[in-house]
Amino acid sequence: MRRIVLALITVFALTAIASTTEAQSFTFAPSKGQTAELQTKDTGECQAIAVQQSGYDPAKAQAAAQPQQAAGGERVRGAAKGAAVGAAAGAIGGDASKGAAAGAAAGTVGGGMKKRQDAREQTAQAQQQQTAAAQGQGAHDKAMISCMQGRGYLLK
């Protein structure tokens, strides 16, 4: 299960990086006889305008956050806690060892559930970051294209 989650997060990260890299590779051609110097100047100004309008700067965009691998041991910790509680409860009933065994089993299940929940939360967070980056990149791209077309350049 852990490998699947890590694989999914890696795919999301690579997709975000690939889409960001691909989206930044616009090529504009002058349609009104603009010089190369003017095109460079206009591109820089439009880039600044696009960042201001979109609130997104592709040059400062971070790659999708890498998931933090849990230290592990959730099941072991759950089993230990469950065994302690079960032993105490079993002592009241007259058989601490049976209580500890039952508590350890329940704790192991609880620890596994926590581990899966943590993995789901990490995946959801990575997806949210990817979505936000894609939306920011889209708004930036739209503003950049609009600005350059407004100055007489054609998108190739």
MIKOL-518912 format. One record per residue: residue in three letters; x, z, y of N, C-alpha, C, CB in turn. Coordinates in steps of 0.02 Angstrom, whole numbers, plus 50000, padded with zeros to 5 digits. Glycine has a CB too. Layout:
BEGIN
+-----+-------+-------+-------+-------+-------+-------+-------+-------+-------+-------+-------+-------+
! res !   nxx !   nzz !   nyy !  caxx !  cazz !  cayy !   cxx !   czz !   cyy !  cbxx !  cbzz !  cbyy !
+-----+-------+-------+-------+-------+-------+-------+-------+-------+-------+-------+-------+-------+
! Ala !     X !     Z !     Y !     X !     Z !     Y !     X !     Z !     Y !     X !     Z !     Y !
...
+-----+-------+-------+-------+-------+-------+-------+-------+-------+-------+-------+-------+-------+
***
This chain:
BEGIN
+-----+-------+-------+-------+-------+-------+-------+-------+-------+-------+-------+-------+-------+
! res !   nxx !   nzz !   nyy !  caxx !  cazz !  cayy !   cxx !   czz !   cyy !  cbxx !  cbzz !  cbyy !
+-----+-------+-------+-------+-------+-------+-------+-------+-------+-------+-------+-------+-------+
! Met ! 50041 ! 50000 ! 49941 ! 50000 ! 50000 ! 50000 ! 50044 ! 50000 ! 50063 ! 49953 ! 50060 ! 50000 !
! Arg ! 50097 ! 50039 ! 50061 ! 50141 ! 50044 ! 50119 ! 50174 ! 49976 ! 50132 ! 50195 ! 50098 ! 50107 !
! Arg ! 50193 ! 49941 ! 50080 ! 50224 ! 49876 ! 50089 ! 50176 ! 49826 ! 50119 ! 50250 ! 49850 ! 50022 !
! Ile ! 50114 ! 49830 ! 50099 ! 50063 ! 49784 ! 50126 ! 50054 ! 49796 ! 50200 ! 49995 ! 49792 ! 50088 !
! Val ! 50049 ! 49860 ! 50219 ! 50040 ! 49877 ! 50290 ! 50100 ! 49853 ! 50330 ! 50029 ! 49953 ! 50299 !
! Leu ! 50160 ! 49867 ! 50305 ! 50220 ! 49845 ! 50341 ! 50223 ! 49769 ! 50345 ! 50283 ! 49873 ! 50306 !
! Ala ! 50203 ! 49735 ! 50293 ! 50203 ! 49662 ! 50294 ! 50154 ! 49636 ! 50346 ! 50186 ! 49634 ! 50225 !
! Leu ! 50095 ! 49666 ! 50349 ! 50045 ! 49644 ! 50399 ! 50070 ! 49656 ! 50469 ! 49979 ! 49681 ! 50388 !
! Ile ! 50099 ! 49713 ! 50482 ! 50124 ! 49728 ! 50549 ! 50181 ! 49680 ! 50567 ! 50148 ! 49801 ! 50553 !
! Thr ! 50223 ! 49665 ! 50519 ! 50278 ! 49618 ! 50532 ! 50251 ! 49549 ! 50549 ! 50324 ! 49613 ! 50471 !
! Val ! 50199 ! 49527 ! 50513 ! 50169 ! 49462 ! 50528 ! 50139 ! 49462 ! 50598 ! 50114 ! 49445 ! 50476 !
! Phe ! 50105 ! 49516 ! 50617 ! 50076 ! 49520 ! 50684 ! 50132 ! 49517 ! 50736 ! 50035 ! 49585 ! 50692 !
! Ala ! 50186 ! 49553 ! 50725 ! 50241 ! 49554 ! 50772 ! 50272 ! 49484 ! 50780 ! 50295 ! 49604 ! 50751 !
! Leu ! 50284 ! 49451 ! 50724 ! 50313 ! 49384 ! 50727 ! 50266 ! 49334 ! 50761 ! 50331 ! 49360 ! 50658 !
! Thr ! 50201 ! 49341 ! 50748 ! 50152 ! 49298 ! 50780 ! 50152 ! 49308 ! 50855 ! 50082 ! 49311 ! 50751 !
! Ala ! 50155 ! 49370 ! 50876 ! 50156 ! 49385 ! 50948 ! 50219 ! 49356 ! 50980 ! 50152 ! 49460 ! 50960 !
! Ile ! 50276 ! 49364 ! 50948 ! 50338 ! 49337 ! 50975 ! 50335 ! 49261 ! 50977 ! 50398 ! 49361 ! 50933 !
! Ala ! 50312 ! 49231 ! 50923 ! 50309 ! 49158 ! 50920 ! 50261 ! 49130 ! 50972 ! 50287 ! 49135 ! 50851 !
! Ser ! 50203 ! 49162 ! 50981 ! 50155 ! 49136 ! 51029 ! 50180 ! 49146 ! 51100 ! 50088 ! 49171 ! 51021 !
! Thr ! 50217 ! 49199 ! 51114 ! 50245 ! 49211 ! 51180 ! 50299 ! 49159 ! 51194 ! 50274 ! 49281 ! 51185 !
! Thr ! 50342 ! 49147 ! 51146 ! 50395 ! 49098 ! 51155 ! 50366 ! 49028 ! 51165 ! 50443 ! 49099 ! 51096 !
! Glu ! 50317 ! 49011 ! 51125 ! 50287 ! 48945 ! 51129 ! 50250 ! 48936 ! 51195 ! 50239 ! 48934 ! 51070 !
! Ala ! 50215 ! 48986 ! 51218 ! 50175 ! 48980 ! 51278 ! 50218 ! 48974 ! 51341 ! 50129 ! 49040 ! 51284 !
! Gln ! 50280 ! 48998 ! 51340 ! 50323 ! 48996 ! 51398 ! 50358 ! 48929 ! 51407 ! 50373 ! 49051 ! 51395 !
! Ser ! 50352 ! 48884 ! 51361 ! 50390 ! 48823 ! 51363 ! 50352 ! 48766 ! 51397 ! 50410 ! 48802 ! 51293 !
! Phe ! 50326 ! 48779 ! 51456 ! 50292 ! 48727 ! 51494 ! 50343 ! 48680 ! 51525 ! 50246 ! 48757 ! 51548 !
! Thr ! 50324 ! 48617 ! 51529 ! 50364 ! 48568 ! 51564 ! 50319 ! 48533 ! 51614 ! 50397 ! 48516 ! 51514 !
! Phe ! 50342 ! 48533 ! 51676 ! 50303 ! 48501 ! 51729 ! 50341 ! 48441 ! 51756 ! 50287 ! 48552 ! 51786 !
! Ala ! 50304 ! 48390 ! 51773 ! 50334 ! 48330 ! 51801 ! 50308 ! 48320 ! 51872 ! 50319 ! 48268 ! 51756 !
! Pro ! 50352 ! 48303 ! 51918 ! 50329 ! 48291 ! 51986 ! 50285 ! 48228 ! 51989 ! 50390 ! 48284 ! 52034 !
! Ser ! 50231 ! 48233 ! 52027 ! 50187 ! 48174 ! 52032 ! 50186 ! 48148 ! 52104 ! 50115 ! 48193 ! 52010 !
! Lys ! 50221 ! 48181 ! 52149 ! 50221 ! 48160 ! 52219 ! 50293 ! 48151 ! 52244 ! 50184 ! 48211 ! 52264 !
! Gly ! 50338 ! 48135 ! 52199 ! 50407 ! 48122 ! 52219 ! 50447 ! 48184 ! 52238 ! 50408 ! 48075 ! 52276 !
! Gln ! 50428 ! 48242 ! 52213 ! 50465 ! 48303 ! 52229 ! 50536 ! 48300 ! 52200 ! 50428 ! 48366 ! 52201 !
! Thr ! 50583 ! 48328 ! 52236 ! 50652 ! 48330 ! 52213 ! 50660 ! 48385 ! 52160 ! 50702 ! 48342 ! 52272 !
! Ala ! 50716 ! 48382 ! 52125 ! 50730 ! 48433 ! 52074 ! 50737 ! 48502 ! 52106 ! 50794 ! 48415 ! 52034 !
! Glu ! 50767 ! 48503 ! 52166 ! 50775 ! 48567 ! 52202 ! 50707 ! 48596 ! 52221 ! 50818 ! 48558 ! 52265 !
! Leu ! 50663 ! 48553 ! 52245 ! 50596 ! 48576 ! 52264 ! 50557 ! 48600 ! 52202 ! 50557 ! 48520 ! 52300 !
! Gln ! 50565 ! 48564 ! 52147 ! 50531 ! 48584 ! 52085 ! 50556 ! 48652 ! 52062 ! 50541 ! 48531 ! 52030 !
! Thr ! 50620 ! 48664 ! 52066 ! 50648 ! 48729 ! 52047 ! 50620 ! 48784 ! 52091 ! 50725 ! 48728 ! 52051 !
! Lys ! 50617 ! 48770 ! 52156 ! 50590 ! 48819 ! 52204 ! 50516 ! 48832 ! 52190 ! 50599 ! 48793 ! 52278 !
! Asp ! 50478 ! 48779 ! 52180 ! 50406 ! 48786 ! 52166 ! 50394 ! 48824 ! 52100 ! 50373 ! 48716 ! 52163 !
! Thr ! 50435 ! 48809 ! 52050 ! 50428 ! 48843 ! 51986 ! 50439 ! 48918 ! 51994 ! 50477 ! 48814 ! 51934 !
! Gly ! 50490 ! 48937 ! 52031 ! 50504 ! 49008 ! 52043 ! 50448 ! 49042 ! 52081 ! 50569 ! 49016 ! 52081 !
! Glu ! 50423 ! 49008 ! 52133 ! 50368 ! 49036 ! 52173 ! 50304 ! 49042 ! 52131 ! 50355 ! 48994 ! 52235 !
! Cys ! 50290 ! 48991 ! 52092 ! 50230 ! 48993 ! 52050 ! 50236 ! 49047 ! 51996 ! 50217 ! 48924 ! 52017 !
! Gln ! 50296 ! 49056 ! 51971 ! 50307 ! 49109 ! 51921 ! 50291 ! 49177 ! 51952 ! 50381 ! 49108 ! 51895 !
! Ala ! 50315 ! 49189 ! 52013 ! 50301 ! 49252 ! 52047 ! 50226 ! 49261 ! 52060 ! 50341 ! 49256 ! 52114 !
! Ile ! 50194 ! 49207 ! 52080 ! 50121 ! 49210 ! 52093 ! 50084 ! 49224 ! 52027 ! 50097 ! 49144 ! 52124 !
! Ala ! 50104 ! 49191 ! 51974 ! 50071 ! 49201 ! 51909 ! 50078 ! 49273 ! 51885 ! 50099 ! 49153 ! 51856 !
! Val ! 50137 ! 49302 ! 51895 ! 50148 ! 49372 ! 51875 ! 50104 ! 49418 ! 51917 ! 50223 ! 49392 ! 51884 !
! Gln ! 50100 ! 49403 ! 51983 ! 50060 ! 49445 ! 52027 ! 49986 ! 49440 ! 52009 ! 50070 ! 49424 ! 52100 !
! Gln ! 49962 ! 49380 ! 51997 ! 49891 ! 49370 ! 51982 ! 49871 ! 49398 ! 51913 ! 49874 ! 49296 ! 51986 !
! Ser ! 49914 ! 49389 ! 51865 ! 49896 ! 49409 ! 51796 ! 49916 ! 49481 ! 51780 ! 49929 ! 49363 ! 51747 !
! Gly ! 49964 ! 49507 ! 51818 ! 49989 ! 49574 ! 51801 ! 50032 ! 49573 ! 51739 ! 49931 ! 49621 ! 51792 !
! Tyr ! 50053 ! 49515 ! 51717 ! 50092 ! 49507 ! 51656 ! 50155 ! 49467 ! 51671 ! 50050 ! 49473 ! 51600 !
! Asp ! 50212 ! 49494 ! 51652 ! 50276 ! 49460 ! 51663 ! 50306 ! 49444 ! 51595 ! 50324 ! 49503 ! 51706 !
! Pro ! 50306 ! 49381 ! 51574 ! 50333 ! 49364 ! 51508 ! 50407 ! 49381 ! 51501 ! 50323 ! 49290 ! 51495 !
! Ala ! 50443 ! 49382 ! 51556 ! 50514 ! 49399 ! 51553 ! 50524 ! 49472 ! 51535 ! 50548 ! 49383 ! 51619 !
! Lys ! 50476 ! 49513 ! 51551 ! 50481 ! 49585 ! 51536 ! 50437 ! 49606 ! 51477 ! 50462 ! 49625 ! 51597 !
! Ala ! 50403 ! 49557 ! 51448 ! 50359 ! 49573 ! 51392 ! 50400 ! 49599 ! 51334 ! 50318 ! 49511 ! 51370 !
! Gln ! 50374 ! 49650 ! 51302 ! 50408 ! 49680 ! 51245 ! 50381 ! 49648 ! 51182 ! 50399 ! 49757 ! 51244 !
! Ala ! 50425 ! 49640 ! 51135 ! 50402 ! 49618 ! 51069 ! 50356 ! 49673 ! 51043 ! 50462 ! 49605 ! 51020 !
! Ala ! 50311 ! 49654 ! 50999 ! 50265 ! 49702 ! 50971 ! 50303 ! 49761 ! 50943 ! 50222 ! 49671 ! 50916 !
! Ala ! 50279 ! 49820 ! 50958 ! 50312 ! 49880 ! 50935 ! 50318 ! 49882 ! 50860 ! 50276 ! 49942 ! 50960 !
! Gln ! 50376 ! 49900 ! 50837 ! 50386 ! 49905 ! 50766 ! 50353 ! 49969 ! 50742 ! 50462 ! 49904 ! 50748 !
! Pro ! 50320 ! 49966 ! 50686 ! 50287 ! 50026 ! 50661 ! 50339 ! 50079 ! 50643 ! 50243 ! 50010 ! 50600 !
! Gln ! 50322 ! 50140 ! 50659 ! 50366 ! 50195 ! 50640 ! 50349 ! 50214 ! 50569 ! 50358 ! 50256 ! 50688 !
! Gln ! 50400 ! 50214 ! 50529 ! 50387 ! 50232 ! 50460 ! 50380 ! 50307 ! 50455 ! 50444 ! 50206 ! 50413 !
! Ala ! 50328 ! 50327 ! 50423 ! 50318 ! 50399 ! 50414 ! 50374 ! 50427 ! 50371 ! 50248 ! 50413 ! 50381 !
! Ala ! 50390 ! 50489 ! 50384 ! 50444 ! 50520 ! 50346 ! 50426 ! 50524 ! 50272 ! 50458 ! 50589 ! 50373 !
! Gly ! 50363 ! 50517 ! 50257 ! 50342 ! 50521 ! 50187 ! 50329 ! 50593 ! 50168 ! 50394 ! 50490 ! 50140 !
! Gly ! 50309 ! 50602 ! 50107 ! 50298 ! 50669 ! 50082 ! 50230 ! 50698 ! 50098 ! 50349 ! 50713 ! 50109 !
! Glu ! 50184 ! 50656 ! 50122 ! 50117 ! 50683 ! 50138 ! 50084 ! 50712 ! 50075 ! 50073 ! 50627 ! 50167 !
! Arg ! 50092 ! 50678 ! 50020 ! 50061 ! 50702 ! 49958 ! 50094 ! 50767 ! 49934 ! 50066 ! 50649 ! 49903 !
! Val ! 50160 ! 50770 ! 49940 ! 50196 ! 50830 ! 49919 ! 50175 ! 50889 ! 49963 ! 50273 ! 50820 ! 49922 !
! Arg ! 50173 ! 50878 ! 50029 ! 50152 ! 50932 ! 50074 ! 50080 ! 50952 ! 50059 ! 50160 ! 50911 ! 50148 !
! Gly ! 50037 ! 50902 ! 50048 ! 49967 ! 50918 ! 50032 ! 49962 ! 50957 ! 49967 ! 49927 ! 50853 ! 50026 !
! Ala ! 50002 ! 50938 ! 49918 ! 50001 ! 50974 ! 49854 ! 50025 ! 51046 ! 49863 ! 50044 ! 50939 ! 49802 !
! Ala ! 50077 ! 51056 ! 49902 ! 50104 ! 51123 ! 49913 ! 50052 ! 51167 ! 49949 ! 50169 ! 51120 ! 49954 !
! Lys ! 50021 ! 51140 ! 50001 ! 49970 ! 51179 ! 50036 ! 49911 ! 51194 ! 49991 ! 49947 ! 51140 ! 50099 !
! Gly ! 49890 ! 51142 ! 49954 ! 49833 ! 51152 ! 49909 ! 49848 ! 51203 ! 49855 ! 49814 ! 51086 ! 49877 !
! Ala ! 49909 ! 51202 ! 49829 ! 49929 ! 51250 ! 49777 ! 49928 ! 51321 ! 49805 ! 49998 ! 51233 ! 49749 !
! Ala ! 49952 ! 51329 ! 49865 ! 49953 ! 51396 ! 49896 ! 49882 ! 51422 ! 49905 ! 49989 ! 51394 ! 49963 !
! Val ! 49838 ! 51379 ! 49932 ! 49768 ! 51400 ! 49942 ! 49735 ! 51413 ! 49875 ! 49729 ! 51347 ! 49983 !
! Gly ! 49748 ! 51367 ! 49827 ! 49717 ! 51374 ! 49761 ! 49741 ! 51436 ! 49725 ! 49732 ! 51313 ! 49719 !
! Ala ! 49805 ! 51453 ! 49732 ! 49832 ! 51513 ! 49700 ! 49799 ! 51575 ! 49728 ! 49908 ! 51518 ! 49708 !
! Ala ! 49790 ! 51576 ! 49794 ! 49758 ! 51634 ! 49825 ! 49686 ! 51640 ! 49802 ! 49761 ! 51629 ! 49902 !
! Ala ! 49651 ! 51584 ! 49801 ! 49582 ! 51585 ! 49778 ! 49577 ! 51602 ! 49704 ! 49548 ! 51517 ! 49792 !
! Gly ! 49624 ! 51575 ! 49664 ! 49625 ! 51590 ! 49593 ! 49640 ! 51662 ! 49579 ! 49674 ! 51545 ! 49558 !
! Ala ! 49682 ! 51693 ! 49620 ! 49699 ! 51764 ! 49611 ! 49637 ! 51807 ! 49619 ! 49753 ! 51785 ! 49660 !
! Ile ! 49594 ! 51787 ! 49664 ! 49532 ! 51824 ! 49674 ! 49489 ! 51818 ! 49611 ! 49493 ! 51798 ! 49736 !
! Gly ! 49488 ! 51759 ! 49581 ! 49448 ! 51747 ! 49522 ! 49483 ! 51769 ! 49458 ! 49431 ! 51674 ! 49517 !
! Gly ! 49546 ! 51790 ! 49461 ! 49580 ! 51815 ! 49402 ! 49629 ! 51768 ! 49370 ! 49530 ! 51835 ! 49352 !
! Asp ! 49637 ! 51705 ! 49393 ! 49685 ! 51659 ! 49363 ! 49717 ! 51617 ! 49418 ! 49650 ! 51614 ! 49310 !
! Ala ! 49771 ! 51642 ! 49445 ! 49805 ! 51610 ! 49501 ! 49834 ! 51542 ! 49481 ! 49861 ! 51655 ! 49527 !
! Ser ! 49857 ! 51534 ! 49419 ! 49889 ! 51471 ! 49399 ! 49838 ! 51414 ! 49397 ! 49923 ! 51480 ! 49331 !
! Lys ! 49778 ! 51428 ! 49371 ! 49728 ! 51375 ! 49371 ! 49707 ! 51357 ! 49442 ! 49666 ! 51397 ! 49330 !
! Gly ! 49701 ! 51407 ! 49484 ! 49684 ! 51394 ! 49554 ! 49737 ! 51353 ! 49589 ! 49673 ! 51460 ! 49592 !
! Ala ! 49801 ! 51369 ! 49574 ! 49856 ! 51332 ! 49604 ! 49856 ! 51260 ! 49581 ! 49923 ! 51366 ! 49587 !
! Ala ! 49843 ! 51249 ! 49517 ! 49842 ! 51181 ! 49490 ! 49786 ! 51140 ! 49522 ! 49834 ! 51183 ! 49413 !
! Ala ! 49728 ! 51170 ! 49526 ! 49671 ! 51135 ! 49557 ! 49685 ! 51121 ! 49631 ! 49606 ! 51176 ! 49548 !
! Gly ! 49713 ! 51170 ! 49664 ! 49729 ! 51162 ! 49735 ! 49782 ! 51108 ! 49746 ! 49754 ! 51227 ! 49765 !
! Ala ! 49831 ! 51105 ! 49702 ! 49884 ! 51055 ! 49708 ! 49855 ! 50985 ! 49698 ! 49940 ! 51067 ! 49656 !
! Ala ! 49810 ! 50977 ! 49651 ! 49779 ! 50912 ! 49639 ! 49738 ! 50890 ! 49700 ! 49733 ! 50914 ! 49577 !
! Ala ! 49699 ! 50937 ! 49727 ! 49659 ! 50921 ! 49785 ! 49704 ! 50906 ! 49846 ! 49611 ! 50978 ! 49802 !
! Gly ! 49758 ! 50943 ! 49852 ! 49804 ! 50933 ! 49908 ! 49839 ! 50865 ! 49904 ! 49856 ! 50988 ! 49910 !
! Thr ! 49855 ! 50844 ! 49843 ! 49887 ! 50779 ! 49834 ! 49841 ! 50724 ! 49857 ! 49907 ! 50769 ! 49759 !
! Val ! 49778 ! 50728 ! 49838 ! 49729 ! 50678 ! 49859 ! 49722 ! 50679 ! 49935 ! 49660 ! 50692 ! 49826 !
! Gly ! 49718 ! 50738 ! 49964 ! 49712 ! 50744 ! 50037 ! 49773 ! 50715 ! 50073 ! 49703 ! 50817 ! 50057 !
! Gly ! 49832 ! 50727 ! 50046 ! 49893 ! 50700 ! 50076 ! 49894 ! 50624 ! 50073 ! 49954 ! 50727 ! 50041 !
! Gly ! 49872 ! 50596 ! 50017 ! 49868 ! 50523 ! 50010 ! 49819 ! 50494 ! 50059 ! 49849 ! 50504 ! 49939 !
! Met ! 49763 ! 50528 ! 50070 ! 49713 ! 50504 ! 50118 ! 49742 ! 50504 ! 50188 ! 49649 ! 50548 ! 50115 !
! Lys ! 49780 ! 50556 ! 50205 ! 49811 ! 50560 ! 50271 ! 49861 ! 50504 ! 50281 ! 49845 ! 50628 ! 50281 !
! Lys ! 49899 ! 50490 ! 50229 ! 49949 ! 50436 ! 50233 ! 49915 ! 50368 ! 50245 ! 49990 ! 50433 ! 50168 !
! Arg ! 49860 ! 50355 ! 50210 ! 49824 ! 50292 ! 50219 ! 49792 ! 50288 ! 50289 ! 49770 ! 50284 ! 50165 !
! Gln ! 49766 ! 50344 ! 50313 ! 49736 ! 50346 ! 50379 ! 49789 ! 50332 ! 50433 ! 49702 ! 50414 ! 50392 !
! Asp ! 49848 ! 50362 ! 50425 ! 49903 ! 50350 ! 50472 ! 49922 ! 50276 ! 50473 ! 49964 ! 50393 ! 50455 !
! Ala ! 49925 ! 50245 ! 50414 ! 49942 ! 50174 ! 50410 ! 49889 ! 50131 ! 50444 ! 49950 ! 50153 ! 50336 !
! Arg ! 49825 ! 50148 ! 50434 ! 49772 ! 50110 ! 50467 ! 49777 ! 50117 ! 50543 ! 49702 ! 50135 ! 50442 !
! Glu ! 49793 ! 50176 ! 50567 ! 49799 ! 50187 ! 50639 ! 49857 ! 50147 ! 50668 ! 49808 ! 50261 ! 50655 !
! Gln ! 49913 ! 50144 ! 50632 ! 49970 ! 50105 ! 50655 ! 49953 ! 50031 ! 50658 ! 50031 ! 50117 ! 50609 !
! Thr ! 49918 ! 50007 ! 50608 ! 49899 ! 49936 ! 50606 ! 49852 ! 49921 ! 50664 ! 49866 ! 49919 ! 50539 !
! Ala ! 49804 ! 49965 ! 50676 ! 49757 ! 49954 ! 50732 ! 49793 ! 49954 ! 50799 ! 49702 ! 50008 ! 50731 !
! Gln ! 49841 ! 49999 ! 50807 ! 49879 ! 50002 ! 50869 ! 49920 ! 49938 ! 50879 ! 49925 ! 50063 ! 50869 !
! Ala ! 49951 ! 49913 ! 50826 ! 49989 ! 49851 ! 50831 ! 49944 ! 49792 ! 50849 ! 50026 ! 49837 ! 50764 !
! Gln ! 49884 ! 49791 ! 50821 ! 49837 ! 49737 ! 50836 ! 49815 ! 49741 ! 50909 ! 49776 ! 49741 ! 50791 !
! Gln ! 49804 ! 49801 ! 50934 ! 49784 ! 49809 ! 51004 ! 49839 ! 49786 ! 51051 ! 49765 ! 49882 ! 51019 !
! Gln ! 49901 ! 49802 ! 51034 ! 49957 ! 49781 ! 51075 ! 49964 ! 49705 ! 51075 ! 50022 ! 49814 ! 51051 !
! Gln ! 49954 ! 49676 ! 51017 ! 49959 ! 49603 ! 51011 ! 49904 ! 49570 ! 51052 ! 49955 ! 49581 ! 50937 !
! Thr ! 49844 ! 49596 ! 51048 ! 49788 ! 49568 ! 51085 ! 49800 ! 49573 ! 51160 ! 49723 ! 49603 ! 51067 !
! Ala ! 49824 ! 49630 ! 51183 ! 49838 ! 49639 ! 51254 ! 49892 ! 49591 ! 51278 ! 49859 ! 49712 ! 51268 !
! Ala ! 49944 ! 49583 ! 51238 ! 49998 ! 49537 ! 51256 ! 49973 ! 49465 ! 51259 ! 50056 ! 49542 ! 51206 !
! Ala ! 49931 ! 49446 ! 51211 ! 49905 ! 49378 ! 51210 ! 49860 ! 49365 ! 51270 ! 49866 ! 49366 ! 51145 !
! Gln ! 49819 ! 49414 ! 51289 ! 49776 ! 49406 ! 51347 ! 49817 ! 49401 ! 51411 ! 49726 ! 49465 ! 51351 !
! Gly ! 49868 ! 49443 ! 51417 ! 49911 ! 49441 ! 51475 ! 49948 ! 49375 ! 51480 ! 49962 ! 49498 ! 51473 !
! Gln ! 49973 ! 49351 ! 51424 ! 50008 ! 49287 ! 51423 ! 49961 ! 49230 ! 51442 ! 50039 ! 49274 ! 51353 !
! Gly ! 49900 ! 49232 ! 51416 ! 49851 ! 49180 ! 51432 ! 49834 ! 49179 ! 51506 ! 49787 ! 49190 ! 51392 !
! Ala ! 49825 ! 49237 ! 51536 ! 49810 ! 49240 ! 51608 ! 49869 ! 49216 ! 51649 ! 49791 ! 49312 ! 51628 !
! His ! 49929 ! 49234 ! 51627 ! 49989 ! 49212 ! 51662 ! 49996 ! 49136 ! 51657 ! 50052 ! 49246 ! 51631 !
! Asp ! 49987 ! 49109 ! 51598 ! 49993 ! 49036 ! 51588 ! 49943 ! 48998 ! 51631 ! 49983 ! 49018 ! 51514 !
! Lys ! 49882 ! 49022 ! 51633 ! 49830 ! 48989 ! 51672 ! 49848 ! 48989 ! 51747 ! 49762 ! 49024 ! 51662 !
! Ala ! 49873 ! 49045 ! 51771 ! 49892 ! 49050 ! 51841 ! 49952 ! 49005 ! 51856 ! 49908 ! 49123 ! 51860 !
! Met ! 50000 ! 49003 ! 51810 ! 50060 ! 48961 ! 51820 ! 50041 ! 48887 ! 51822 ! 50111 ! 48974 ! 51763 !
! Ile ! 50000 ! 48866 ! 51776 ! 49979 ! 48795 ! 51774 ! 49940 ! 48778 ! 51837 ! 49936 ! 48781 ! 51711 !
! Ser ! 49894 ! 48821 ! 51857 ! 49854 ! 48808 ! 51916 ! 49898 ! 48802 ! 51978 ! 49803 ! 48864 ! 51925 !
! Cys ! 49946 ! 48847 ! 51985 ! 49990 ! 48845 ! 52043 ! 50031 ! 48781 ! 52044 ! 50037 ! 48906 ! 52042 !
! Met ! 50061 ! 48764 ! 51988 ! 50104 ! 48703 ! 51987 ! 50062 ! 48640 ! 51997 ! 50141 ! 48699 ! 51919 !
! Gln ! 50002 ! 48638 ! 51969 ! 49960 ! 48579 ! 51980 ! 49938 ! 48575 ! 52053 ! 49898 ! 48581 ! 51934 !
! Gly ! 49927 ! 48633 ! 52084 ! 49908 ! 48635 ! 52154 ! 49964 ! 48610 ! 52200 ! 49890 ! 48705 ! 52174 !
! Arg ! 50025 ! 48613 ! 52176 ! 50083 ! 48589 ! 52215 ! 50103 ! 48518 ! 52195 ! 50143 ! 48637 ! 52205 !
! Gly ! 50062 ! 48487 ! 52154 ! 50073 ! 48416 ! 52139 ! 50115 ! 48402 ! 52079 ! 50103 ! 48384 ! 52197 !
! Tyr ! 50114 ! 48445 ! 52030 ! 50152 ! 48434 ! 51968 ! 50103 ! 48423 ! 51911 ! 50200 ! 48493 ! 51953 !
! Leu ! 50123 ! 48383 ! 51863 ! 50082 ! 48370 ! 51804 ! 50111 ! 48408 ! 51745 ! 50079 ! 48294 ! 51789 !
! Leu ! 50068 ! 48437 ! 51706 ! 50089 ! 48471 ! 51646 ! 50104 ! 48419 ! 51593 ! 50035 ! 48522 ! 51621 !
! Lys ! 50163 ! 48420 ! 51565 ! 50181 ! 48372 ! 51512 ! 50155 ! 48396 ! 51446 ! 50256 ! 48361 ! 51508 !
+-----+-------+-------+-------+-------+-------+-------+-------+-------+-------+-------+-------+-------+
***
